[in-house]
């Protein structure tokens, strides 16, 4: 990357943790959050990576994120748990949900964790990947502040509403599918703005409804749904599952993830885990192996997530490459000389 500077994964984690601890975020929450941001940066998901540290700090300072929040779980049934994130960062709540689901899904075959009073949950695929590494099939649905119009409308009302899926393959990393229901994740537009880069013209429209390559204009306008009306309908489905089922804010009610204005966003997530052994009679991994083999035998076909794994392997060898301005910002936020 031209003009970028190198930083090790451990150094990135240290700076991110230090920046959050300096704002009196609890140690466990600071570590969980920082590790998630660095993991996203490592996997090439820069919109959910280190560029988020400064906005997270801003939101802590204004009270949109509670520094002393400790997530709590309440079992609703043998197959359901309600996680209260307490208006803190989402990552500790998701850690708790994964711990709960690992137990519940093995007892009940399928289990759900409903997370409420939450915040930005970052790289959705990373969360379901952790469950797949435990041998479970997993889905994650989350709503987000308004960024897209309802289909046929003009004003942003619904979030880009990410959905993620993961399944074990029996060998190597799990299959992970992670996508937002806009043409591009809004976080990528934020990262482009920070990096002084343009965006593709089909990612968003400006406030007047015109396609734009200017990330600032895109953030003032609306993201474009993937697949037109079908993508908009899927985003609406996720709005129901993530927000209505958890009694959380809809996108048009939530405050932004990108500034320090307003109350906590109060968003919801639904995490579902399935033990594939009982329903498949123990044949799940062999069937997944056959699916993977069929894909590998087809010229030009690649497993979803291949790019993420490529970025991950490179970062683990060479560290991260970030813009000098971003590294300076991290050091300042951590209380160190620029």
C-alpha positions in Angstrom: 0.0 0.0 0.0 1.5 3.3 -1.2 2.5 5.6 1.7 1.4 3.2 4.4 3.4 2.4 7.4 3.8 -1.0 9.0 2.7 -1.9 12.5 2.6 -5.3 14.2 -0.7 -6.9 15.3 0.4 -6.8 18.9 1.3 -3.1 18.7 -2.0 -2.3 17.1 -3.8 -4.2 19.9 -1.8 -2.4 22.5 -2.6 1.1 21.1 -6.3 0.3 20.7 -6.6 -1.0 24.2 -4.7 1.9 25.6 -6.9 4.4 23.8 -10.0 2.8 25.4 -8.5 2.4 28.8 -7.6 6.0 28.8 -11.3 6.8 28.5 -12.0 4.6 31.5 -13.6 1.8 29.6 -13.5 -1.4 31.7 -10.5 -3.6 31.1 -12.4 -6.6 29.8 -14.5 -4.5 27.4 -11.5 -2.5 26.2 -9.6 -5.7 25.4 -12.6 -7.4 23.7 -13.3 -4.4 21.6 -9.7 -3.7 20.6 -9.1 -7.3 19.6 -12.2 -7.2 17.4 -11.1 -4.0 15.7 -7.6 -5.3 15.0 -8.9 -8.6 13.8 -11.1 -6.8 11.3 -8.1 -4.7 10.1 -6.1 -7.9 9.8 -8.8 -9.5 7.7 -8.9 -6.6 5.3 -12.2 -5.3 6.7 -10.8 -1.8 7.3 -14.3 -0.2 7.6 -14.6 -2.2 10.9 -11.0 -1.8 11.9 -8.7 0.7 13.4 -10.5 3.7 11.8 -13.2 3.0 14.3 -11.1 3.7 17.4 -11.5 7.5 17.2 -15.3 7.3 16.8 -15.6 4.8 19.6 -13.6 7.2 21.9 -15.8 10.1 20.8 -18.9 8.1 21.7 -17.5 7.1 25.1 -16.7 10.7 25.9 -20.3 11.9 25.1 -22.0 9.0 26.9 -23.3 7.1 23.8 -21.3 4.1 25.0 -21.3 3.3 28.7 -17.8 2.7 30.1 -18.9 0.6 33.0 -21.4 -1.7 31.1 -21.1 -5.4 31.9 -23.2 -7.7 29.7 -25.7 -9.9 31.5 -27.5 -13.1 30.3 -31.0 -14.3 31.2 -32.1 -17.7 30.1 -35.5 -17.5 28.6 -35.8 -21.2 27.8 -33.5 -24.2 27.3 -32.8 -22.9 23.8 -32.9 -19.1 24.2 -31.0 -16.5 26.1 -31.4 -12.7 26.3 -28.2 -10.7 26.5 -28.4 -7.1 27.8 -25.3 -5.2 26.5 -26.1 -2.4 28.9 -25.5 0.3 26.3 -21.8 -0.7 26.3 -19.7 -1.9 23.4 -21.2 -4.9 21.5 -18.2 -7.1 21.6 -18.4 -8.2 25.2 -22.1 -9.0 24.8 -21.3 -11.1 21.7 -18.5 -12.9 23.7 -21.1 -13.8 26.3 -23.7 -14.8 23.6 -21.2 -17.2 22.0 -20.4 -18.7 25.4 -24.1 -19.2 26.1 -24.9 -20.7 22.6 -22.0 -23.2 22.7 -23.8 -24.8 25.7 -27.5 -24.3 24.7 -27.2 -25.5 21.1 -25.5 -28.7 22.1 -28.4 -29.4 24.5 -31.3 -28.3 22.2 -29.8 -28.7 18.7 -30.7 -25.1 17.9 -30.5 -22.0 20.1 -30.8 -18.2 19.9 -29.2 -15.4 21.7 -31.1 -12.1 21.5 -28.9 -9.1 22.2 -30.4 -5.7 23.1 -29.2 -2.3 24.2 -26.2 -2.8 21.9 -23.9 -0.9 19.6 -21.8 -1.4 16.4 -20.8 -5.1 16.2 -18.1 -4.7 13.6 -17.1 -7.7 11.4 -20.1 -9.9 11.6 -18.4 -12.9 10.0 -15.8 -13.0 12.8 -18.5 -13.8 15.4 -20.1 -16.7 13.5 -16.7 -18.0 12.6 -16.0 -18.5 16.3 -19.1 -20.7 16.6 -18.2 -22.6 13.5 -14.8 -23.3 14.9 -16.7 -25.0 17.8 -18.5 -27.3 15.3 -21.7 -25.3 15.1 -23.6 -23.7 12.1 -24.3 -20.1 12.9 -26.2 -17.1 11.7 -26.0 -13.5 12.9 -28.4 -10.7 12.1 -28.0 -7.1 13.1 -29.6 -3.8 12.3 -27.8 -0.5 12.2 -28.6 3.3 12.0 -30.4 4.6 9.0 -28.3 4.5 5.8 -30.7 3.3 3.1 -34.1 4.3 2.0 -37.1 2.0 2.1 -37.5 0.6 -1.5 -39.3 3.3 -3.4 -38.4 6.0 -0.9 -35.7 8.7 -0.9 -34.7 9.4 2.7 -32.4 7.0 4.6 -34.6 5.0 7.0 -33.1 1.6 7.3 -29.6 0.3 8.1 -27.2 -1.6 5.8 -28.2 -4.5 8.2 -25.4 -7.1 7.9 -26.0 -10.8 7.9 -23.4 -13.5 8.5 -23.3 -17.2 8.2 -20.6 -19.8 9.1 -20.3 -23.5 9.0 -17.5 -26.0 9.8 -15.9 -27.7 6.8 -14.2 -30.5 8.8 -10.7 -29.4 7.7 -9.2 -25.9 7.6 -11.0 -22.7 8.3 -14.9 -22.7 8.3 -17.0 -21.4 5.5 -17.9 -17.8 6.3 -20.3 -15.6 4.4 -20.5 -12.0 5.6 -22.3 -9.2 3.8 -24.1 -6.0 4.3 -27.3 -5.5 2.3 -26.0 -2.3 0.7 -23.8 -2.6 -2.3 -20.9 -1.8 0.1 -20.7 -1.6 3.9 -21.1 2.0 5.1 -17.9 1.5 7.2 -16.0 1.2 3.9 -17.2 4.7 3.0 -16.1 6.0 6.3 -12.6 4.4 5.8 -12.4 5.9 2.3 -13.2 9.4 3.7 -10.5 9.0 6.4 -8.0 7.8 3.7 -8.9 10.6 1.3 -10.0 8.0 -1.3 -12.9 8.0 -3.8 -15.6 5.3 -3.8 -17.2 3.4 -6.8 -20.1 5.3 -8.3 -22.6 2.5 -7.6 -22.1 2.4 -3.8 -24.2 5.3 -2.9 -26.2 8.4 -3.9 -25.8 11.9 -2.6 -28.5 14.0 -0.8 -30.0 14.9 -4.2 -30.3 11.3 -5.3 -27.3 11.3 -7.7 -24.6 8.7 -7.9 -21.4 9.9 -6.2 -17.8 8.9 -5.8 -17.3 11.4 -3.0 -17.5 9.5 0.4 -18.5 12.7 2.2 -21.4 13.2 -0.1 -22.3 9.5 0.2 -22.5 9.8 4.0 -24.9 12.7 3.6 -27.0 10.7 1.2 -28.1 7.1 1.1 -26.3 3.8 0.5 -27.6 1.7 -2.5 -29.2 -1.7 -1.7 -27.5 -4.7 -3.2 -29.8 -6.4 -5.8 -32.3 -3.5 -5.9 -35.7 -4.3 -4.4 -34.7 -7.8 -3.3 -31.8 -6.4 -1.2 -34.1 -3.8 0.3 -36.6 -6.5 1.2 -33.9 -8.6 2.9 -32.7 -5.6 4.8 -36.3 -5.1 6.0 -36.4 -8.8 7.2 -33.3 -8.3 9.2 -34.7 -5.1 10.7 -37.5 -7.2 12.1 -35.4 -10.1 13.4 -32.7 -7.9 14.9 -34.8 -5.0 16.2 -38.4 -5.9 16.7 -37.6 -9.3 18.2 -35.2 -7.8 20.7 -37.3 -4.6 21.4 -34.5 -2.5 20.1 -34.5 0.7 18.0 -35.2 0.6 14.3 -32.6 2.2 12.1 -34.6 5.4 11.8 -34.8 5.7 15.6 -31.1 5.0 16.3 -28.3 7.6 16.7 -25.3 7.3 14.4 -22.3 5.1 14.9 -20.2 7.9 13.4 -20.5 10.8 15.7 -20.9 11.9 19.3 -24.4 13.2 19.0 -27.6 11.8 20.6 -28.3 9.0 23.0 -26.9 5.4 22.8 -28.0 3.8 19.5 -29.9 1.0 21.4 -29.7 -1.6 18.6 -30.2 -5.3 18.5 -28.6 -8.5 17.2 -29.9 -12.0 16.9 -27.3 -14.9 16.9 -28.5 -18.4 16.1 -26.4 -21.6 16.5 -27.3 -25.1 15.3 -25.6 -28.4 16.2 -25.5 -30.1 12.8 -24.8 -33.5 14.1 -28.3 -34.7 15.1 -30.2 -33.3 12.1 -27.7 -34.9 9.6 -27.3 -38.2 11.4 -23.6 -37.4 11.9 -23.1 -36.9 8.1 -22.8 -33.1 8.1 -19.0 -32.8 7.8 -18.9 -35.4 5.0 -21.6 -33.6 3.1 -19.7 -30.3 3.6 -16.6 -32.0 2.3 -18.4 -33.1 -0.8 -19.7 -29.5 -1.3 -16.2 -28.1 -0.9 -14.7 -30.7 -3.3 -17.3 -29.8 -5.9 -16.5 -26.1 -5.7 -12.8 -26.8 -5.8 -13.2 -28.9 -9.0 -15.0 -26.1 -10.9 -12.5 -23.8 -12.7 -12.8 -20.2 -11.5 -14.8 -20.9 -8.4 -13.5 -19.9 -5.0 -14.9 -20.4 -1.5 -16.5 -17.3 0.0 -14.1 -15.6 2.4 -10.9 -16.5 0.5 -9.9 -12.9 0.3 -10.4 -12.5 4.1 -8.1 -15.5 4.7 -5.5 -14.2 2.3 -5.4 -10.8 4.1 -5.2 -12.6 7.5 -2.3 -14.8 6.5 -0.4 -11.8 5.1 -1.0 -9.7 8.2 0.1 -12.5 10.5 3.4 -12.6 8.5 4.1 -8.9 7.9 1.8 -7.0 10.3 -0.6 -4.3 9.3 -0.1 -1.5 6.8 -2.0 1.7 7.8 -2.1 5.3 6.7 0.5 7.5 8.7 -2.4 9.8 9.8 -4.3 6.8 11.3 -1.2 5.6 13.2 -0.6 9.1 14.5 -4.2 9.3 15.6 -4.0 6.0 17.4 -0.9 7.1 19.3 -2.5 10.4 20.3 -5.6 8.6 21.5 -3.4 6.2 23.5 -1.8 9.2 25.2 1.6 8.7 23.5 3.7 11.2 21.5 2.7 11.3 17.8 
